[in-house]
Amino acid sequence: MNAVINMMLGKVDKTSAADVTGDGSVDIADVNTIINIMLGKD
């Protein structure tokens, strides 16, 4: 999750692997999805 946040902040290059939602961008939706996966929510 920290890697995705760093990508959003421009600290590291974005990769398609960080686009967890598959919407073509790395953003807060990806972070939320990762949190939900960690919590076992669908």
VENFENSUL-V820820 format. One line per field, one symbol per residue. ss: DSSP state (a for helix, b for strand, c for the rest). phi: phi as a letter, one per 40 degrees, with the letter a starting at -180 (. if undefined). psi: psi as a letter, one per 30 degrees, with the letter a starting at -180 (. if undefined). A space follows every 50 residues. Layout:
# VENFENSUL-V820820
ss: ???
phi: ???
psi: ???
This chain:
# VENFENSUL-V820820
ss: caaaaaaacccccccaaacccccccccaaaaaaaaaaacccc
phi: .ccccccccgcbccbccccccgcgabaccccccccccccgcc
psi: eeeeeeeefgflkklfffiefgggljafeeeeeeeeeefgk.
